[in-house]
Amino acid sequence: MRVLIIGSGGREHALAWGIAKSPRLEKLFVAPGNGGTETLATNVPLDITDHAAILAFAKTEAIDLVVIGPDAPAVAGLGDDVRAAGLRCFGPSKAAAQLEGSKGFTKALCDEMAIPTARYARFADEPAARAYLRAQGAPIVVKADGLAAGKGVCVAETLEEAETFLHECFTGAFGASGASVVIEEFLEGEEASLFALCDGEHFVLLESAQDHKRAFDGDKGPNTGGMGAYSPAPVMTPEMLERARREIIEPTVRGMSARGTPFTGVLYAGLMITPEGPTLIEYNVRFGDPEAQVLIPRLETDLLELLEATATGRLAEIEPIWRPEACVTVVLATKGYPGPVGKGSEIRGPDAIKADDLIVFHAGTRRADGRLLANGGRVLDVTALAPTIAAARDRAYAAVDRIDWPQGFCRRDIAWRALQRRD
Ligand code: AMP
């Protein structure tokens, strides 16, 4: 098969790494890719918002499967355009991508299908929203309805904080994404990410994972795209997995199909495991980054076969098999991230780290004159498999310490929750 992956992050390098292992792969392209993907695929300098350019390339190269990595092209309808051109695509339709593109859409589906989620109200004007906030009190959570690059959520400990954020939403801080807001009850518990491949009618659960959103150790500092992850997440016990399947994923797949907008691709449920059980915080319509980096190395089954079965409605025939090892990834970011960062500093060492169960996935990197250069905020994902989470964590940090990059930093406590449970 000839495959084109869309995206340039650590998630897309992990997808490329998994697909490249498939005996069924004939040729792999990544658009635009990064300094890691170019070692196992051909990077193509395409603008991923230019759907016509992507389709033209896919036709010229006789691509058999387009794999959409990030959320933005999925929400922009690239999946529809690819399928309309007669090509196969791993990724949702624009209508189904509303599960990530609109928090109000997902809340309405939860109401319709009795899916457990935080109590909420949705508002399109500030005075009504403020009155509701005051009636509810803090702690409370305020969310811009649309995509806001991970910045559209305020978990407010005080009413003042909530009102300030609300005002920002209604005065254009998030553009059209903030024209409507969802205000919801604060949920207490431990978070976990659960992934399901869906072909519109059937789904298969993948393993669970947990990421680390805050920039610094001890879950301190600003929110980021994710500073590390591990899989499996011990909080997702077999009982919780079964409940999440029955109470959340299954009714979502059924509800989307009944509405005439079946979901295809990967459904990523952000869950809060509360004393009452699994509760849906949000849906994403793509793999998590960095969760993909700990899921894909654990997969025994051919990833390309799974993605193709998802795209062609054949998931009922497949049950993925997992390696028994745990996996941990540690993100190395440029100092200053998630704020503005400098580009171009040299990184030494990653290319020497290579084993079946120790992988350095690249995110913001590029190569020039034989040197590896930082090219963004999150730069590398140092990923290790081992029999336990503790051993995988130790292996990942031992590899991190072999990387010479004074301009970078990482968290030193990835997987602390899982390790605390086991101590
Ligand atoms: P979201 O973009 O909806 O996933 O929200 C981002 C983060 O805000 C989540 O990963 C949670 O840590 C937190 N969060 C969102 N909604 C709630 C809630 N209802 N209660 C507690 N924390 C929340």
Boltz pocket constraint, residues with backbone or C-beta under 6 A from the ligand:
constraints:
  - pocket:
      binder: B
      contacts: [[A, 118], [A, 141], [A, 143], [A, 150], [A, 153], [A, 155], [A, 184], [A, 185], [A, 186], [A, 187], [A, 188], [A, 191], [A, 270], [A, 281], [A, 282]]
      max_distance: 6.0
